[in-house]
Amino acid sequence: MSPAASTPPSATAAPPSGPTQRSTAAMYRLDHVTKQYQGKRTVTALKDVTLEIPAGQHVAIQGPTGGGKSTLLQMLGALDRPTSGRVVLGEAELSHLPDAKLAGVRAAQLGFVFQGFNLIPTLTAQENVEAALAPLGVAAAERTRRAGEALAAVGLADRAGHMPGELSGGQQQRVAIARALVKEPEVLLADEPTGALDEATRDEILELLEGIRRDRGLTLVIVTHDSAVARRAERRLHLRDGVVTEGVIR
């Protein structure tokens, strides 16, 4: 069966509210991206995906398990390369960059937030956040200052010395968000960031992420199974059998 083409997004979007005005330039451009995995049989995780994400947009990606959501996030996160097609972040084509340069893109331009928090249990909240700056060669005093500011931005200045095991799930996710923000990224990629949280805490974390996006002009991409999470986004993409279709843009 021939690959199905995805539906490209509308070229126009309503201007955002809030203090930060976002650029209309594309943060991401995906041109006819296909990703296949070879094993006993070939699995096509993404099929001829053509997609543009403007800088500063809040995008939710939904779809069934195995539909290609994680693979698309890996492409956006410079964690994998397509089998064919192009992935462009800003002016950099990620598809053919060597591993060392891809690592540099991840370290400097992209922030990641995961469902499982992925904090180092033997480090304090402050130390977990500081660890994100180590690959960037930031001096120790500057790491301490920036980590403290990032924790304050997520409402955890008074928990800087606590270990992850001494924090609630919502607080651990706030530390994880601070760890992503401390690098001052252009893009925040969140993989089921509220999947391990109760409904009230989920809403608190979403409000935090949305406020950070508005204040800093970040591009925010959230992968989620939760329609309540997806409905809060400006734009919804649906992935099924590797094919992207558009949801509602408001």
C-alpha positions as CSV (number, residue, x, y, z in Angstrom):
1,M,0.0,0.0,0.0
2,S,1.4,3.4,-0.9
3,P,2.1,5.9,1.9
4,A,-0.7,8.3,2.8
5,A,0.2,12.0,2.7
6,S,-0.5,14.1,5.8
7,T,-2.5,17.2,5.7
8,P,-0.3,20.3,6.0
9,P,-1.4,23.0,8.5
10,S,-2.9,26.3,7.7
11,A,-0.4,29.0,6.9
12,T,-2.1,31.5,9.1
13,A,-2.8,31.6,12.8
14,A,-4.4,34.1,15.2
15,P,-1.9,36.2,17.1
16,P,-1.4,35.2,20.7
17,S,-2.6,37.0,23.8
18,G,-0.2,37.9,26.6
19,P,3.0,40.0,26.8
20,T,5.2,38.1,24.4
21,Q,4.5,38.4,20.7
22,R,5.6,35.3,18.8
23,S,7.2,35.2,15.4
24,T,5.3,33.9,12.4
25,A,8.5,32.2,11.2
26,A,8.6,28.4,11.2
27,M,10.3,26.8,14.1
28,Y,9.9,23.3,12.5
29,R,9.5,22.2,8.9
30,L,9.1,18.5,8.1
31,D,9.1,17.7,4.4
32,H,7.8,14.2,3.3
33,V,9.2,12.6,6.4
34,T,9.0,8.8,6.5
35,K,10.5,6.6,9.3
36,Q,10.9,2.9,9.0
37,Y,12.3,0.3,11.4
38,Q,13.8,-2.8,10.0
39,G,13.4,-6.2,11.7
40,K,11.7,-9.4,10.8
41,R,9.3,-7.1,9.0
42,T,9.5,-3.5,8.1
43,V,7.5,-1.2,10.4
44,T,6.6,2.3,9.0
45,A,6.2,4.6,12.0
46,L,5.8,7.8,10.0
47,K,4.4,8.0,6.5
48,D,5.2,11.0,4.3
49,V,4.6,13.6,7.0
50,T,4.7,17.2,5.8
51,L,4.2,19.7,8.6
52,E,5.1,23.2,9.7
53,I,5.1,24.5,13.3
54,P,5.3,28.2,13.7
55,A,7.6,29.6,16.4
56,G,5.7,30.1,19.7
57,Q,2.8,27.8,18.9
58,H,1.3,25.4,21.4
59,V,0.7,22.1,19.7
60,A,-0.8,18.9,21.1
61,I,-0.2,15.5,19.4
62,Q,-2.7,12.8,20.0
63,G,-3.3,9.3,18.7
64,P,-3.5,5.6,19.7
65,T,-0.5,3.7,21.1
66,G,1.8,2.7,18.2
67,G,0.4,5.4,16.0
68,G,3.7,7.2,15.6
69,K,3.5,9.9,18.3
70,S,6.8,9.0,20.0
71,T,8.6,8.7,16.7
72,L,7.4,12.2,15.7
73,L,8.6,13.6,19.0
74,Q,12.0,11.9,18.5
75,M,12.3,13.7,15.1
76,L,11.4,17.0,16.7
77,G,13.8,16.4,19.5
78,A,16.8,15.6,17.3
79,L,16.8,12.1,18.9
80,D,16.4,10.2,15.6
81,R,16.7,10.8,11.9
82,P,14.1,10.0,9.2
83,T,14.5,7.2,6.7
84,S,13.6,9.8,4.0
85,G,12.6,13.4,4.0
86,R,13.8,16.5,5.8
87,V,13.5,17.8,9.4
88,V,14.4,21.4,9.8
89,L,14.6,23.3,13.1
90,G,14.9,27.0,12.5
91,E,17.6,27.2,9.8
92,A,19.3,23.9,10.8
93,E,18.5,20.7,8.8
94,L,18.6,17.9,11.4
95,S,18.2,15.0,9.1
96,H,21.9,14.8,8.2
97,L,23.7,16.4,11.1
98,P,26.4,14.3,12.7
99,D,25.7,12.9,16.1
100,A,27.9,15.5,17.9
101,K,26.0,18.4,16.4
102,L,22.6,16.8,17.1
103,A,23.7,16.5,20.7
104,G,24.6,20.2,20.7
105,V,21.1,21.1,19.4
106,R,19.5,19.1,22.1
107,A,21.6,20.6,24.8
108,A,21.2,24.2,23.7
109,Q,17.9,24.6,21.9
110,L,15.5,22.0,23.2
111,G,14.0,21.3,26.6
112,F,12.4,17.9,27.4
113,V,9.8,17.0,30.0
114,F,8.7,13.4,30.5
115,Q,5.9,11.5,32.2
116,G,8.3,9.8,34.6
117,F,10.1,13.0,35.6
118,N,13.5,11.3,35.1
119,L,15.1,13.1,38.1
120,I,18.3,11.7,39.6
121,P,17.2,10.4,43.0
122,T,20.6,11.0,44.7
123,L,20.7,14.7,43.7
124,T,18.7,17.6,45.2
125,A,16.2,19.6,43.2
126,Q,18.9,22.3,42.8
127,E,21.5,19.8,41.6
128,N,19.1,18.1,39.2
129,V,18.4,21.4,37.5
130,E,22.1,22.4,37.5
131,A,22.9,19.1,35.8
132,A,21.2,20.2,32.6
133,L,23.8,23.0,32.3
134,A,26.9,20.8,32.6
135,P,27.0,19.9,28.8
136,L,27.0,23.6,28.0
137,G,30.1,24.3,29.9
138,V,28.4,26.9,32.2
139,A,30.6,27.9,35.2
140,A,29.6,26.6,38.6
141,A,28.5,29.9,40.1
142,E,26.4,30.7,37.0
143,R,24.8,27.2,37.1
144,T,23.8,27.8,40.7
145,R,22.3,31.2,39.9
146,R,20.4,30.0,36.9
147,A,19.1,26.9,38.6
148,G,17.8,28.9,41.5
149,E,16.0,31.2,39.1
150,A,14.5,28.3,37.2
151,L,13.2,26.7,40.5
152,A,11.7,30.1,41.5
153,A,10.0,30.3,38.2
154,V,8.1,27.0,38.8
155,G,7.3,27.9,42.4
156,L,9.9,25.7,44.1
157,A,12.6,28.1,45.4
158,D,11.9,26.8,49.0
159,R,12.4,23.1,47.9
160,A,15.8,23.5,46.2
161,G,17.6,21.4,48.9
162,H,15.0,18.6,48.8
163,M,15.7,15.2,47.3
164,P,13.2,13.9,44.7
165,G,11.8,11.3,47.1
166,E,10.9,14.1,49.5
167,L,8.7,15.9,46.8
168,S,5.2,15.1,45.6
169,G,4.6,14.0,42.0
170,G,3.6,17.5,41.0
171,Q,6.6,19.0,42.7
172,Q,8.9,16.5,40.9
173,Q,7.4,17.5,37.6
174,R,8.0,21.2,38.4
175,V,11.6,20.4,39.0
176,A,11.7,18.6,35.7
177,I,10.2,21.7,34.0
178,A,12.8,23.9,35.7
179,R,15.6,21.5,34.5
180,A,14.2,22.0,30.9
181,L,13.9,25.7,31.3
182,V,17.3,26.4,32.8
183,K,18.9,25.9,29.4
184,E,16.8,28.8,28.0
185,P,15.6,26.7,25.1
186,E,13.6,27.8,22.1
187,V,11.3,24.7,22.2
188,L,9.8,22.7,25.0
189,L,8.9,19.1,24.1
190,A,6.7,17.3,26.7
191,D,5.9,13.6,26.4
192,E,2.8,12.8,28.5
193,P,3.9,15.4,31.1
194,T,0.7,15.0,33.2
195,G,0.2,11.2,32.7
196,A,1.3,10.3,36.2
197,L,-0.6,13.1,38.0
198,D,-4.1,13.5,39.4
199,E,-6.6,15.8,37.7
200,A,-6.0,18.8,39.9
201,T,-2.2,18.6,39.7
202,R,-2.5,18.0,36.0
203,D,-4.3,21.3,35.6
204,E,-1.7,23.1,37.7
205,I,1.1,21.8,35.6
206,L,-0.6,22.7,32.3
207,E,-1.3,26.2,33.6
208,L,2.4,26.5,34.5
209,L,3.6,25.3,31.1
210,E,1.1,27.6,29.3
211,G,2.2,30.6,31.3
212,I,5.9,29.8,30.7
213,R,5.2,29.6,26.9
214,R,3.4,32.9,26.8
215,D,6.0,34.7,29.0
216,R,9.1,33.3,27.2
217,G,7.7,32.9,23.6
218,L,8.6,29.2,23.6
219,T,7.2,26.7,21.1
220,L,5.4,24.1,23.2
221,V,4.7,20.6,21.8
222,I,2.9,18.1,24.1
223,V,2.3,14.4,23.3
224,T,-0.8,13.2,25.2
225,H,-3.5,10.6,25.4
226,D,-5.6,13.0,27.5
227,S,-8.2,15.0,25.4
228,A,-8.5,17.4,28.3
229,V,-4.8,18.3,27.8
230,A,-5.1,18.4,24.0
231,R,-8.1,20.7,24.1
232,R,-6.0,23.4,25.8
233,A,-3.6,23.6,22.9
234,E,-4.0,26.1,20.0
235,R,-3.6,23.3,17.6
236,R,-4.1,19.6,17.6
237,L,-2.4,17.0,15.5
238,H,-3.6,13.4,15.3
239,L,-1.3,10.5,14.4
240,R,-2.7,7.2,13.4
241,D,-0.7,4.5,11.5
242,G,2.1,7.1,11.0
243,V,-0.2,9.6,9.2
244,V,-0.7,13.1,10.5
245,T,-4.0,14.9,10.2
246,E,-5.0,18.3,11.6
247,G,-7.4,18.8,14.5
248,V,-9.0,22.1,15.5
249,I,-7.0,25.3,15.3
250,R,-8.4,28.2,17.3
